């Protein structure tokens, strides 16, 4: 039987959350740069930003209601 350290799981969850937020911010900055400086609308990047934000808010709401 393998025992998993609780600190390992907490660090893994925190790093995944931080990586998701950083990816969303990076996609948003790239979208803003292309829109503002290159005058191009990149709807795929916009969709990624919206999807990350919606999933994050939905999961925070779900965990808050079920905890």
PyMOL Python script that loads the backbone (N, CA, C, O; Angstrom):
from pymol import cmd

cmd.read_pdbstr("""\
ATOM      1  N   UNK A   1       0.835  -1.178   0.000  1.00  0.00           N
ATOM      2  CA  UNK A   1       0.000   0.000   0.000  1.00  0.00           C
ATOM      3  C   UNK A   1       0.884   1.248   0.000  1.00  0.00           C
ATOM      4  O   UNK A   1       1.767   1.397   0.845  1.00  0.00           O
ATOM      5  N   UNK A   2       0.637   2.133  -0.952  1.00  0.00           N
ATOM      6  CA  UNK A   2       1.394   3.371  -1.040  1.00  0.00           C
ATOM      7  C   UNK A   2       0.636   4.481  -0.320  1.00  0.00           C
ATOM      8  O   UNK A   2      -0.581   4.613  -0.452  1.00  0.00           O
ATOM      9  N   UNK A   3       1.365   5.257   0.425  1.00  0.00           N
ATOM     10  CA  UNK A   3       0.781   6.381   1.129  1.00  0.00           C
ATOM     11  C   UNK A   3       1.263   7.656   0.433  1.00  0.00           C
ATOM     12  O   UNK A   3       2.460   7.852   0.220  1.00  0.00           O
ATOM     13  N   UNK A   4       0.306   8.513   0.085  1.00  0.00           N
ATOM     14  CA  UNK A   4       0.641   9.775  -0.576  1.00  0.00           C
ATOM     15  C   UNK A   4       0.621  10.880   0.459  1.00  0.00           C
ATOM     16  O   UNK A   4      -0.331  11.025   1.226  1.00  0.00           O
ATOM     17  N   UNK A   5       1.673  11.641   0.465  1.00  0.00           N
ATOM     18  CA  UNK A   5       1.796  12.738   1.408  1.00  0.00           C
ATOM     19  C   UNK A   5       0.790  13.842   1.057  1.00  0.00           C
ATOM     20  O   UNK A   5       0.658  14.222  -0.106  1.00  0.00           O
ATOM     21  N   UNK A   6       0.095  14.344   2.059  1.00  0.00           N
ATOM     22  CA  UNK A   6      -0.901  15.390   1.850  1.00  0.00           C
ATOM     23  C   UNK A   6      -0.264  16.676   1.324  1.00  0.00           C
ATOM     24  O   UNK A   6      -0.891  17.395   0.546  1.00  0.00           O
ATOM     25  N   UNK A   7       0.947  16.972   1.728  1.00  0.00           N
ATOM     26  CA  UNK A   7       1.635  18.163   1.235  1.00  0.00           C
ATOM     27  C   UNK A   7       1.889  18.069  -0.263  1.00  0.00           C
ATOM     28  O   UNK A   7       1.800  19.068  -0.978  1.00  0.00           O
ATOM     29  N   UNK A   8       2.207  16.859  -0.738  1.00  0.00           N
ATOM     30  CA  UNK A   8       2.425  16.663  -2.169  1.00  0.00           C
ATOM     31  C   UNK A   8       1.156  16.992  -2.951  1.00  0.00           C
ATOM     32  O   UNK A   8       1.215  17.676  -3.973  1.00  0.00           O
ATOM     33  N   UNK A   9       0.021  16.510  -2.478  1.00  0.00           N
ATOM     34  CA  UNK A   9      -1.236  16.786  -3.174  1.00  0.00           C
ATOM     35  C   UNK A   9      -1.576  18.272  -3.153  1.00  0.00           C
ATOM     36  O   UNK A   9      -2.044  18.813  -4.155  1.00  0.00           O
ATOM     37  N   UNK A  10      -1.347  18.932  -2.031  1.00  0.00           N
ATOM     38  CA  UNK A  10      -1.619  20.364  -1.927  1.00  0.00           C
ATOM     39  C   UNK A  10      -0.724  21.147  -2.880  1.00  0.00           C
ATOM     40  O   UNK A  10      -1.183  22.079  -3.541  1.00  0.00           O
ATOM     41  N   UNK A  11       0.548  20.772  -2.952  1.00  0.00           N
ATOM     42  CA  UNK A  11       1.467  21.462  -3.863  1.00  0.00           C
ATOM     43  C   UNK A  11       1.082  21.221  -5.320  1.00  0.00           C
ATOM     44  O   UNK A  11       1.194  22.121  -6.152  1.00  0.00           O
ATOM     45  N   UNK A  12       0.631  20.016  -5.624  1.00  0.00           N
ATOM     46  CA  UNK A  12       0.217  19.702  -6.984  1.00  0.00           C
ATOM     47  C   UNK A  12      -1.023  20.509  -7.371  1.00  0.00           C
ATOM     48  O   UNK A  12      -1.097  21.032  -8.483  1.00  0.00           O
ATOM     49  N   UNK A  13      -1.979  20.612  -6.479  1.00  0.00           N
ATOM     50  CA  UNK A  13      -3.172  21.406  -6.759  1.00  0.00           C
ATOM     51  C   UNK A  13      -2.838  22.884  -6.923  1.00  0.00           C
ATOM     52  O   UNK A  13      -3.354  23.549  -7.822  1.00  0.00           O
ATOM     53  N   UNK A  14      -1.976  23.391  -6.052  1.00  0.00           N
ATOM     54  CA  UNK A  14      -1.595  24.804  -6.127  1.00  0.00           C
ATOM     55  C   UNK A  14      -0.833  25.097  -7.414  1.00  0.00           C
ATOM     56  O   UNK A  14      -1.066  26.128  -8.045  1.00  0.00           O
ATOM     57  N   UNK A  15       0.064  24.215  -7.809  1.00  0.00           N
ATOM     58  CA  UNK A  15       0.832  24.454  -9.036  1.00  0.00           C
ATOM     59  C   UNK A  15      -0.064  24.369 -10.269  1.00  0.00           C
ATOM     60  O   UNK A  15       0.128  25.123 -11.223  1.00  0.00           O
ATOM     61  N   UNK A  16      -1.040  23.461 -10.263  1.00  0.00           N
ATOM     62  CA  UNK A  16      -1.972  23.370 -11.387  1.00  0.00           C
ATOM     63  C   UNK A  16      -2.828  24.621 -11.476  1.00  0.00           C
ATOM     64  O   UNK A  16      -3.079  25.123 -12.572  1.00  0.00           O
ATOM     65  N   UNK A  17      -3.276  25.128 -10.342  1.00  0.00           N
ATOM     66  CA  UNK A  17      -4.082  26.344 -10.331  1.00  0.00           C
ATOM     67  C   UNK A  17      -3.265  27.533 -10.821  1.00  0.00           C
ATOM     68  O   UNK A  17      -3.747  28.333 -11.623  1.00  0.00           O
ATOM     69  N   UNK A  18      -2.045  27.648 -10.346  1.00  0.00           N
ATOM     70  CA  UNK A  18      -1.180  28.750 -10.767  1.00  0.00           C
ATOM     71  C   UNK A  18      -0.879  28.660 -12.262  1.00  0.00           C
ATOM     72  O   UNK A  18      -0.873  29.678 -12.955  1.00  0.00           O
ATOM     73  N   UNK A  19      -0.635  27.470 -12.754  1.00  0.00           N
ATOM     74  CA  UNK A  19      -0.358  27.300 -14.182  1.00  0.00           C
ATOM     75  C   UNK A  19      -1.576  27.668 -15.028  1.00  0.00           C
ATOM     76  O   UNK A  19      -1.430  28.278 -16.088  1.00  0.00           O
ATOM     77  N   UNK A  20      -2.762  27.308 -14.576  1.00  0.00           N
ATOM     78  CA  UNK A  20      -3.976  27.660 -15.302  1.00  0.00           C
ATOM     79  C   UNK A  20      -4.202  29.158 -15.348  1.00  0.00           C
ATOM     80  O   UNK A  20      -4.562  29.707 -16.389  1.00  0.00           O
ATOM     81  N   UNK A  21      -3.991  29.816 -14.222  1.00  0.00           N
ATOM     82  CA  UNK A  21      -4.155  31.267 -14.170  1.00  0.00           C
ATOM     83  C   UNK A  21      -3.113  31.949 -15.053  1.00  0.00           C
ATOM     84  O   UNK A  21      -3.436  32.883 -15.786  1.00  0.00           O
ATOM     85  N   UNK A  22      -1.874  31.489 -14.986  1.00  0.00           N
ATOM     86  CA  UNK A  22      -0.813  32.080 -15.812  1.00  0.00           C
ATOM     87  C   UNK A  22      -1.105  31.881 -17.297  1.00  0.00           C
ATOM     88  O   UNK A  22      -0.870  32.784 -18.100  1.00  0.00           O
ATOM     89  N   UNK A  23      -1.609  30.722 -17.662  1.00  0.00           N
ATOM     90  CA  UNK A  23      -1.964  30.475 -19.063  1.00  0.00           C
ATOM     91  C   UNK A  23      -3.089  31.380 -19.535  1.00  0.00           C
ATOM     92  O   UNK A  23      -3.058  31.888 -20.656  1.00  0.00           O
ATOM     93  N   UNK A  24      -4.085  31.582 -18.673  1.00  0.00           N
ATOM     94  CA  UNK A  24      -5.179  32.479 -19.023  1.00  0.00           C
ATOM     95  C   UNK A  24      -4.731  33.920 -19.164  1.00  0.00           C
ATOM     96  O   UNK A  24      -5.151  34.623 -20.083  1.00  0.00           O
ATOM     97  N   UNK A  25      -3.876  34.357 -18.250  1.00  0.00           N
ATOM     98  CA  UNK A  25      -3.357  35.728 -18.327  1.00  0.00           C
ATOM     99  C   UNK A  25      -2.498  35.900 -19.578  1.00  0.00           C
ATOM    100  O   UNK A  25      -2.600  36.917 -20.265  1.00  0.00           O
ATOM    101  N   UNK A  26      -1.658  34.919 -19.874  1.00  0.00           N
ATOM    102  CA  UNK A  26      -0.824  34.998 -21.067  1.00  0.00           C
ATOM    103  C   UNK A  26      -1.664  35.053 -22.341  1.00  0.00           C
ATOM    104  O   UNK A  26      -1.372  35.836 -23.245  1.00  0.00           O
ATOM    105  N   UNK A  27      -2.697  34.230 -22.415  1.00  0.00           N
ATOM    106  CA  UNK A  27      -3.577  34.264 -23.587  1.00  0.00           C
ATOM    107  C   UNK A  27      -4.281  35.613 -23.687  1.00  0.00           C
ATOM    108  O   UNK A  27      -4.448  36.146 -24.784  1.00  0.00           O
ATOM    109  N   UNK A  28      -4.695  36.170 -22.544  1.00  0.00           N
ATOM    110  CA  UNK A  28      -5.347  37.478 -22.556  1.00  0.00           C
ATOM    111  C   UNK A  28      -4.411  38.587 -23.000  1.00  0.00           C
ATOM    112  O   UNK A  28      -4.798  39.462 -23.775  1.00  0.00           O
ATOM    113  N   UNK A  29      -3.181  38.549 -22.510  1.00  0.00           N
ATOM    114  CA  UNK A  29      -2.196  39.566 -22.913  1.00  0.00           C
ATOM    115  C   UNK A  29      -1.880  39.448 -24.401  1.00  0.00           C
ATOM    116  O   UNK A  29      -1.763  40.458 -25.094  1.00  0.00           O
ATOM    117  N   UNK A  30      -1.742  38.226 -24.888  1.00  0.00           N
ATOM    118  CA  UNK A  30      -1.468  38.033 -26.307  1.00  0.00           C
ATOM    119  C   UNK A  30      -2.638  38.510 -27.158  1.00  0.00           C
ATOM    120  O   UNK A  30      -2.434  39.134 -28.199  1.00  0.00           O
ATOM    121  N   UNK A  31      -3.865  38.220 -26.721  1.00  0.00           N
ATOM    122  CA  UNK A  31      -5.042  38.691 -27.447  1.00  0.00           C
ATOM    123  C   UNK A  31      -5.076  40.222 -27.479  1.00  0.00           C
ATOM    124  O   UNK A  31      -5.310  40.822 -28.527  1.00  0.00           O
ATOM    125  N   UNK A  32      -4.840  40.850 -26.312  1.00  0.00           N
ATOM    126  CA  UNK A  32      -4.856  42.311 -26.226  1.00  0.00           C
ATOM    127  C   UNK A  32      -3.775  42.923 -27.111  1.00  0.00           C
ATOM    128  O   UNK A  32      -4.024  43.922 -27.786  1.00  0.00           O
ATOM    129  N   UNK A  33      -2.580  42.337 -27.116  1.00  0.00           N
ATOM    130  CA  UNK A  33      -1.490  42.849 -27.936  1.00  0.00           C
ATOM    131  C   UNK A  33      -1.860  42.786 -29.419  1.00  0.00           C
ATOM    132  O   UNK A  33      -1.675  43.759 -30.150  1.00  0.00           O
ATOM    133  N   UNK A  34      -2.377  41.651 -29.853  1.00  0.00           N
ATOM    134  CA  UNK A  34      -2.732  41.522 -31.268  1.00  0.00           C
ATOM    135  C   UNK A  34      -3.880  42.447 -31.649  1.00  0.00           C
ATOM    136  O   UNK A  34      -3.923  42.964 -32.766  1.00  0.00           O
ATOM    137  N   UNK A  35      -4.806  42.654 -30.722  1.00  0.00           N
ATOM    138  CA  UNK A  35      -5.927  43.543 -31.017  1.00  0.00           C
ATOM    139  C   UNK A  35      -5.483  45.007 -31.023  1.00  0.00           C
ATOM    140  O   UNK A  35      -5.840  45.763 -31.927  1.00  0.00           O
ATOM    141  N   UNK A  36      -4.716  45.398 -30.027  1.00  0.00           N
ATOM    142  CA  UNK A  36      -4.372  46.811 -29.861  1.00  0.00           C
ATOM    143  C   UNK A  36      -3.265  47.260 -30.816  1.00  0.00           C
ATOM    144  O   UNK A  36      -3.362  48.337 -31.403  1.00  0.00           O
ATOM    145  N   UNK A  37      -2.229  46.463 -30.976  1.00  0.00           N
ATOM    146  CA  UNK A  37      -1.080  46.890 -31.775  1.00  0.00           C
ATOM    147  C   UNK A  37      -1.137  46.417 -33.226  1.00  0.00           C
ATOM    148  O   UNK A  37      -0.696  47.131 -34.126  1.00  0.00           O
ATOM    149  N   UNK A  38      -1.677  45.222 -33.459  1.00  0.00           N
ATOM    150  CA  UNK A  38      -1.717  44.697 -34.827  1.00  0.00           C
ATOM    151  C   UNK A  38      -3.091  44.855 -35.470  1.00  0.00           C
ATOM    152  O   UNK A  38      -3.262  44.552 -36.651  1.00  0.00           O
ATOM    153  N   UNK A  39      -4.067  45.327 -34.701  1.00  0.00           N
ATOM    154  CA  UNK A  39      -5.425  45.569 -35.191  1.00  0.00           C
ATOM    155  C   UNK A  39      -6.043  44.321 -35.811  1.00  0.00           C
ATOM    156  O   UNK A  39      -6.687  44.380 -36.859  1.00  0.00           O
ATOM    157  N   UNK A  40      -5.831  43.190 -35.138  1.00  0.00           N
ATOM    158  CA  UNK A  40      -6.419  41.916 -35.568  1.00  0.00           C
ATOM    159  C   UNK A  40      -7.229  41.340 -34.414  1.00  0.00           C
ATOM    160  O   UNK A  40      -6.800  41.372 -33.261  1.00  0.00           O
ATOM    161  N   UNK A  41      -8.394  40.820 -34.738  1.00  0.00           N
ATOM    162  CA  UNK A  41      -9.199  40.144 -33.725  1.00  0.00           C
ATOM    163  C   UNK A  41      -8.927  38.642 -33.806  1.00  0.00           C
ATOM    164  O   UNK A  41      -9.170  38.006 -34.832  1.00  0.00           O
ATOM    165  N   UNK A  42      -8.427  38.102 -32.725  1.00  0.00           N
ATOM    166  CA  UNK A  42      -8.142  36.669 -32.643  1.00  0.00           C
ATOM    167  C   UNK A  42      -9.201  36.048 -31.732  1.00  0.00           C
ATOM    168  O   UNK A  42      -9.050  36.037 -30.510  1.00  0.00           O
ATOM    169  N   UNK A  43     -10.259  35.537 -32.329  1.00  0.00           N
ATOM    170  CA  UNK A  43     -11.362  35.016 -31.527  1.00  0.00           C
ATOM    171  C   UNK A  43     -10.998  33.716 -30.820  1.00  0.00           C
ATOM    172  O   UNK A  43     -11.585  33.395 -29.787  1.00  0.00           O
ATOM    173  N   UNK A  44     -10.045  32.968 -31.355  1.00  0.00           N
ATOM    174  CA  UNK A  44      -9.660  31.730 -30.682  1.00  0.00           C
ATOM    175  C   UNK A  44      -8.969  32.015 -29.343  1.00  0.00           C
ATOM    176  O   UNK A  44      -9.217  31.314 -28.362  1.00  0.00           O
ATOM    177  N   UNK A  45      -8.118  33.021 -29.295  1.00  0.00           N
ATOM    178  CA  UNK A  45      -7.485  33.401 -28.029  1.00  0.00           C
ATOM    179  C   UNK A  45      -8.508  33.960 -27.049  1.00  0.00           C
ATOM    180  O   UNK A  45      -8.443  33.685 -25.850  1.00  0.00           O
ATOM    181  N   UNK A  46      -9.441  34.736 -27.555  1.00  0.00           N
ATOM    182  CA  UNK A  46     -10.503  35.270 -26.713  1.00  0.00           C
ATOM    183  C   UNK A  46     -11.338  34.131 -26.131  1.00  0.00           C
ATOM    184  O   UNK A  46     -11.714  34.174 -24.959  1.00  0.00           O
ATOM    185  N   UNK A  47     -11.625  33.128 -26.932  1.00  0.00           N
ATOM    186  CA  UNK A  47     -12.398  31.977 -26.458  1.00  0.00           C
ATOM    187  C   UNK A  47     -11.639  31.213 -25.374  1.00  0.00           C
ATOM    188  O   UNK A  47     -12.250  30.733 -24.419  1.00  0.00           O
ATOM    189  N   UNK A  48     -10.331  31.095 -25.507  1.00  0.00           N
ATOM    190  CA  UNK A  48      -9.521  30.423 -24.487  1.00  0.00           C
ATOM    191  C   UNK A  48      -9.582  31.185 -23.174  1.00  0.00           C
ATOM    192  O   UNK A  48      -9.750  30.578 -22.117  1.00  0.00           O
ATOM    193  N   UNK A  49      -9.449  32.491 -23.222  1.00  0.00           N
ATOM    194  CA  UNK A  49      -9.506  33.318 -22.005  1.00  0.00           C
ATOM    195  C   UNK A  49     -10.870  33.167 -21.337  1.00  0.00           C
ATOM    196  O   UNK A  49     -10.944  32.978 -20.123  1.00  0.00           O
ATOM    197  N   UNK A  50     -11.935  33.248 -22.106  1.00  0.00           N
ATOM    198  CA  UNK A  50     -13.283  33.132 -21.554  1.00  0.00           C
ATOM    199  C   UNK A  50     -13.515  31.736 -20.984  1.00  0.00           C
ATOM    200  O   UNK A  50     -14.129  31.601 -19.926  1.00  0.00           O
ATOM    201  N   UNK A  51     -13.041  30.706 -21.661  1.00  0.00           N
ATOM    202  CA  UNK A  51     -13.216  29.333 -21.172  1.00  0.00           C
ATOM    203  C   UNK A  51     -12.485  29.120 -19.849  1.00  0.00           C
ATOM    204  O   UNK A  51     -13.039  28.521 -18.928  1.00  0.00           O
ATOM    205  N   UNK A  52     -11.260  29.600 -19.746  1.00  0.00           N
ATOM    206  CA  UNK A  52     -10.504  29.444 -18.504  1.00  0.00           C
ATOM    207  C   UNK A  52     -11.196  30.184 -17.364  1.00  0.00           C
ATOM    208  O   UNK A  52     -11.319  29.649 -16.262  1.00  0.00           O
ATOM    209  N   UNK A  53     -11.648  31.404 -17.621  1.00  0.00           N
ATOM    210  CA  UNK A  53     -12.329  32.181 -16.581  1.00  0.00           C
ATOM    211  C   UNK A  53     -13.638  31.522 -16.172  1.00  0.00           C
ATOM    212  O   UNK A  53     -13.945  31.455 -14.981  1.00  0.00           O
ATOM    213  N   UNK A  54     -14.413  31.036 -17.129  1.00  0.00           N
ATOM    214  CA  UNK A  54     -15.697  30.417 -16.818  1.00  0.00           C
ATOM    215  C   UNK A  54     -15.516  29.122 -16.023  1.00  0.00           C
ATOM    216  O   UNK A  54     -16.258  28.868 -15.074  1.00  0.00           O
ATOM    217  N   UNK A  55     -14.545  28.314 -16.403  1.00  0.00           N
ATOM    218  CA  UNK A  55     -14.288  27.064 -15.685  1.00  0.00           C
ATOM    219  C   UNK A  55     -13.822  27.353 -14.269  1.00  0.00           C
ATOM    220  O   UNK A  55     -14.252  26.689 -13.326  1.00  0.00           O
ATOM    221  N   UNK A  56     -12.947  28.337 -14.111  1.00  0.00           N
ATOM    222  CA  UNK A  56     -12.438  28.692 -12.780  1.00  0.00           C
ATOM    223  C   UNK A  56     -13.575  29.165 -11.871  1.00  0.00           C
ATOM    224  O   UNK A  56     -13.668  28.732 -10.722  1.00  0.00           O
ATOM    225  N   UNK A  57     -14.431  30.040 -12.372  1.00  0.00           N
ATOM    226  CA  UNK A  57     -15.548  30.541 -11.571  1.00  0.00           C
ATOM    227  C   UNK A  57     -16.555  29.437 -11.269  1.00  0.00           C
ATOM    228  O   UNK A  57     -17.070  29.354 -10.154  1.00  0.00           O
ATOM    229  N   UNK A  58     -16.833  28.596 -12.250  1.00  0.00           N
ATOM    230  CA  UNK A  58     -17.785  27.502 -12.030  1.00  0.00           C
ATOM    231  C   UNK A  58     -17.267  26.525 -10.976  1.00  0.00           C
ATOM    232  O   UNK A  58     -18.029  26.085 -10.115  1.00  0.00           O
ATOM    233  N   UNK A  59     -15.993  26.187 -11.037  1.00  0.00           N
ATOM    234  CA  UNK A  59     -15.437  25.270 -10.042  1.00  0.00           C
ATOM    235  C   UNK A  59     -15.370  25.901  -8.666  1.00  0.00           C
ATOM    236  O   UNK A  59     -15.619  25.223  -7.669  1.00  0.00           O
ATOM    237  N   UNK A  60     -15.041  27.178  -8.584  1.00  0.00           N
ATOM    238  CA  UNK A  60     -15.016  27.847  -7.275  1.00  0.00           C
ATOM    239  C   UNK A  60     -16.421  27.869  -6.677  1.00  0.00           C
ATOM    240  O   UNK A  60     -16.583  27.657  -5.475  1.00  0.00           O
ATOM    241  N   UNK A  61     -17.432  28.123  -7.498  1.00  0.00           N
ATOM    242  CA  UNK A  61     -18.810  28.125  -7.016  1.00  0.00           C
ATOM    243  C   UNK A  61     -19.227  26.735  -6.575  1.00  0.00           C
ATOM    244  O   UNK A  61     -19.833  26.573  -5.515  1.00  0.00           O
ATOM    245  N   UNK A  62     -18.908  25.733  -7.379  1.00  0.00           N
ATOM    246  CA  UNK A  62     -19.265  24.349  -7.036  1.00  0.00           C
ATOM    247  C   UNK A  62     -18.615  23.929  -5.714  1.00  0.00           C
ATOM    248  O   UNK A  62     -19.288  23.391  -4.834  1.00  0.00           O
ATOM    249  N   UNK A  63     -17.334  24.168  -5.578  1.00  0.00           N
ATOM    250  CA  UNK A  63     -16.640  23.780  -4.344  1.00  0.00           C
ATOM    251  C   UNK A  63     -17.157  24.545  -3.144  1.00  0.00           C
ATOM    252  O   UNK A  63     -17.221  23.998  -2.044  1.00  0.00           O
ATOM    253  N   UNK A  64     -17.527  25.799  -3.335  1.00  0.00           N
ATOM    254  CA  UNK A  64     -18.066  26.594  -2.218  1.00  0.00           C
ATOM    255  C   UNK A  64     -19.433  26.050  -1.779  1.00  0.00           C
ATOM    256  O   UNK A  64     -19.725  25.999  -0.584  1.00  0.00           O
ATOM    257  N   UNK A  65     -20.262  25.647  -2.737  1.00  0.00           N
ATOM    258  CA  UNK A  65     -21.599  25.157  -2.408  1.00  0.00           C
ATOM    259  C   UNK A  65     -21.584  23.736  -1.842  1.00  0.00           C
ATOM    260  O   UNK A  65     -22.464  23.374  -1.062  1.00  0.00           O
ATOM    261  N   UNK A  66     -20.602  22.937  -2.223  1.00  0.00           N
ATOM    262  CA  UNK A  66     -20.586  21.542  -1.773  1.00  0.00           C
ATOM    263  C   UNK A  66     -19.653  21.307  -0.580  1.00  0.00           C
ATOM    264  O   UNK A  66     -19.603  20.198  -0.046  1.00  0.00           O
ATOM    265  N   UNK A  67     -18.928  22.322  -0.166  1.00  0.00           N
ATOM    266  CA  UNK A  67     -17.996  22.144   0.948  1.00  0.00           C
ATOM    267  C   UNK A  67     -18.664  22.362   2.278  1.00  0.00           C
ATOM    268  O   UNK A  67     -18.017  22.251   3.320  1.00  0.00           O
TER     269      UNK A  67
END
""", "prot")
cmd.dss("prot")
cmd.show_as("cartoon", "prot")
cmd.util.cbc("prot")
cmd.orient("prot")
